[in-house]
Amino acid sequence: MCNERILCAGFGGQGVMSLGQLLAYAGMIENKHVTWLPSYGPEMRGGTAYCNIVVSDSPVGSPIVTHNATCVIVMNLPSLLKFEQSVAPGGLLLLNSSLIDKAPDRQDIHSHAIPANDLATECGNGRAANMVMLGAYLAISKVVSPGSIALAFAKVFGSKAERLLDLNMAALHRGAEAVLQAEQAMAA
């Protein structure tokens, strides 16, 4: 049964809102119950922007993901410092190690450091770091399929979608590969 509560955070321009929208639209494409709740507020300029996403097989009672997130995706150090405590015990923390050189403090969660900016640059555009992180999350959670993300892409990016899709799907797949390789190395 699917009941994922995701919090995605970073600074403006890192694509945290579009990552959340892609998850929500992909969930709708797969006939799941979803919510997407952005938070811009006074932190919008230079501070931490974030969004809450819930993807579930059953109706969603609340769109707020405060201290019970099944996954927190952080794109920068201020986001790690602010939201690490939001991960539920046993939950998942994905951090962008291209910009975060600090290990998580908590030992009761699963964490993966993904060099998202570096991997996105290898794919052709460093701005696709959010897609690298989304690919890593999907490889672990399987909450929606990459095919549904591709279909959702047109909803989120409109007329730009066609020219951006190949690059972003490459970044999505590269993020999945990175986290799976890390898990294999840890198991060995």
N, C-alpha and C positions, 0 to 999 in steps of 0.2 A: 504494500500500500504506500502510495506516495503522499508525503506531507512535508515538503521542503520549505524551510523558512530561511531565506537568504538575505544577508545585508551586504551591500557592495558600497565601498567608500574610497574616495580619492579626492584630488583637487580638480577644479574646473578644467575641462579640456581633456581629461583622461578617459572619457567615454563611460563613466560609471552609470549614467542614466540610460544610455543606449544599451548597455549590457543588460540592465534590468528590463528594459522594454522588450528586448529580443527574447529573454526568458519568458516573459508574460505572454507575448504573442505566440511563441512556439507552444506554450502550454495550452493556449486557446485552440490552436490548430489541432492539437492532440486531444481535444475535448476534456481538458482538465479545468478545474476551478483555479483561478489566478487572481492575484492582486499585485499592483505595482504602486508604491507610494514614494514619490520623490521628496527630498528635503533640501531645499535651497537656503531659505532663511537668511539671517544676517551673515552667515559664514560664506556666502556665495563667492565673494571676492577674495581669492587667495586662501581661503580656509577649506575645511573638509566638507565636501558635498557628498551626500549618500542617498541610497534608495533601499527600500524594503520590498522584497519580492516573496510572495507565497505561491507555491505551485502544489496543488493537492488533488487527490481523487475525490475528496468530499468537499462540501461547501466550506468556505473560509470564514471563520468567526471574527477574526481581526486582521487587518492589514499591517499591523505594527509588529515589528521584529525587534524587540528591545534586548532582553537578556535570555532569549531562548532560541537563538539562531542555530539551525543545523549546519549552516556554513556562513562564514564571513570572508569576503574577498576584499583585501586591502591593497591599494595601489601605491600608497606612500606611507612614510613613517608616522606623520600625525594621525593617520587613519588607524594604524596598528595601535598606537598608544591610546586612542579614544575608544576603539571598538573590540579589542581583544577580549575584554570581559563579557562581551555580548554573546560569545560562542557558548552554547549549552555544553555541559560536561559530555565528553565523548564525541563532540561535534568536530567540524572541519574548519581549519583556518588556512586560507591560501594567501600568500603574500608575495608581492612583486619584489624579488630580490635584486632587480636592477636598480631600485631606488631605496630599498630597505636593507640596511646592513646589521640589523638587530634581530636576534632570535626571539621568538615568543617567550614570555615568562611562564606561561601555564604548562603544566605537565599532564593535565587531565583531558587534553584535546589532541586531535591529529592535525599536524601542520605540514605544509609543503611550501618550500621556497621555489618560486618559478621566476627565472630571469625574463620577465615578460617583454620589457622594452628591447632587450637584446634579441630575443627570438623574433619579435615583430620586425625589427630592422633587417634581420636575415631574410624574412619573407618579402621585404620590399618597402615597408613603411612602418616606422616606429610608432606611429599613431594607432596601430592595430594591437597595441599591448592589451587592451581590454578583451579583444577576441582571443588572444593567447590564454588569458586567465579564464575566459568562458570555456574554451576548449578543455583546459585542465579540469575545471569543475564538472563538465559533462562526462569526461572520461571516468571520473570517480563516482558521480551520483547517478548517471544515466536518467536524470529526471525528464529530459526531452531528448529527441534525436538530433544529430547534426542536420539531417534533412529538414526537420521542422524549423531549425534556426535559419537555414537558407531560404525557406519560404517566408519566414517572418521578416527577413532582411528588407524586402520590398516595402513592407508596412512601416518599418522604422525609418528607412532612408529615402523613400519615395523615388524621385527621378534619378538620384545619384546611385541607386542600388545596383543597377546593371553594371556600371563601370567599376564599382567597388567590391562586388561580390567575390570574384575569384581571389583577390588578395586577402580578403577577410576570411574566407573559408580556408585558405592555406594557413593563415595564422591560427584559426580554430584547431585545425588538425595538428599544427606544430605544438600547441599547448597540450593537447591530448597526448601526443608522443612523449613530451617532456615529463609529464607527471607519471605516465606508465613506466618510462625508463627509470625514473627515480624510485618508484615502488619496487621494481624488479631488482634494482641495486640494493635496496634496503633488505629485501628478502634473501639475497644471496649471502 
